[in-house]
């Protein structure tokens, strides 16, 4: 950095090592520049041992011999190495200080930082300001070159001193040499940005100067490229900085146009956009997709980020005292869903195949009052579920229907765990399934108790009200028609439920009988003592059939014993399923 600033200043007004009169700062400035060259030489020698990223193969080269071969055959490295030797020629052969112009190649380090400084290079502010810094440094070099060969040096030498070129700043006098340098710098800056309005230098120090014309002809077109590069860099950095915002605005434009084409009501459109803004501010799905679905992370990094993002979920009792491997496996398959205030996360009667963990917000739980399955008649439980709570774990064990409503009271983000996903995990953690089954059984028993209470209250509703007269002199039938009709409807529903319950019990009993008969037929026959073969005794088919038909709720099964043949040895008798057994004598 220091060398890039002071090197062009040494040759701006001419002079040499032997005659440093016209060098700003004299020989002391040249000594400082020489020390900078020695420091830069040390860096170049270290580069012979530094690994680098191959520009075409995009792999790191670490072999020392290949590193040296690449450096010594690289033209840019050789030019930088030559720039270090400029004072060797200036001092030894009294050469012109214009040889320091070769040090302009050191600006390449500001164009491309070393690979080890990737963290600095990736800073958005540095990427945005880098073209501006490069323009200023390049204008400094071109300004010094324009002062040397564009007419400014001749004007200073003809004047003998810089007194005639002095300027003022709020009454303070600015030296003539510095003022001339500033004029050359400004013209170089405008020339490099393609905005030089006086290319021929009419009326100025560049007028009728051939060196000035050559520099304008060279750096004028270069300035157009530099301006285009600066604009492209700024636009690219702005796009990178606001990439997610641009994607959200595009999605919002598509959604808005789709809602308008489908004539969706304004109130419903407002809810759609409210959810869109909530996702953008609180839970960005676009960021999640780019982070986890584009394979930009290694597995350990992805797990670490997921554990950080799901900290509130991991506080749930579902994960207490669980193995780390099991927790990571579950976290990998979680899917997030967002809900607006008033949305129902689940409804009664829906097919349940997933459970939820609350990451943000609050939800309330509503249950049926036993008489109606409408949400308007539901009873709201006094306890709300908040961040870290979970619900719906019964859906992971068995297929069922939802038995309660869960309503979002605020903006809610809930992490969803599907049954299909957890079943794949349980293949390797079967004990976790058993643990959850026990917990779910407790939940099911609580729900069954609640339903039974509701049914008892419903059946109790069909008892006639003694306050209603039913004998002679009773009120007309129309006076109690509505109540009688309601009682009749309630009693019919209760009787229908009882009949279905009895039918289910009968069906289960028949299935159990069939299984017992199949088991009896498959039992192996045991030989009697003394080698006497046991007689075959099987239950007649007719008896089995009659048993099935005669089995009713509340009846008992009659044991059917086949007759024992006379050839059976003494001390044996028939057992309940038709085979003899041996009576053992008492000790």
Secondary structure as UniProt FT lines:
FT   HELIX           2..10
FT   TURN            11..13
FT   HELIX           20..22
FT   TURN            24..25
FT   HELIX           26..47
FT   TURN            48..49
FT   STRAND          52..53
FT   TURN            55..57
FT   STRAND          60..61
FT   HELIX           64..72
FT   HELIX           75..84
FT   HELIX           86..93
FT   HELIX           97..107
FT   HELIX           108..111
FT   HELIX           115..117
FT   HELIX           118..121
FT   HELIX           124..149
FT   HELIX           152..159
FT   HELIX           163..165
FT   STRAND          167..169
FT   TURN            170..171
FT   STRAND          172..174
FT   HELIX           176..192
FT   TURN            193..194
FT   TURN            199..200
FT   TURN            202..203
FT   TURN            205..208
FT   HELIX           210..241
FT   HELIX           243..261
FT   TURN            262..263
FT   HELIX           266..282
FT   HELIX           285..292
FT   HELIX           299..309
FT   HELIX           311..314
FT   HELIX           317..319
FT   TURN            320..321
FT   HELIX           324..332
FT   STRAND          335..339
FT   TURN            341..342
FT   STRAND          344..346
FT   TURN            348..349
FT   STRAND          351..352
FT   STRAND          354..360
FT   STRAND          363..367
FT   HELIX           375..377
FT   STRAND          379..380
FT   TURN            387..388
FT   STRAND          390..391
FT   HELIX           394..397
FT   STRAND          400..401
FT   STRAND          405..408
FT   STRAND          412..418
FT   HELIX           419..426
FT   TURN            427..428
FT   HELIX           430..460
FT   TURN            461..462
FT   TURN            466..467
FT   TURN            472..473
FT   HELIX           477..480
FT   HELIX           481..522
FT   HELIX           529..531
FT   HELIX           541..550
FT   TURN            553..554
FT   TURN            566..567
FT   TURN            570..571
FT   STRAND          572..574
FT   TURN            576..577
FT   STRAND          580..582
//
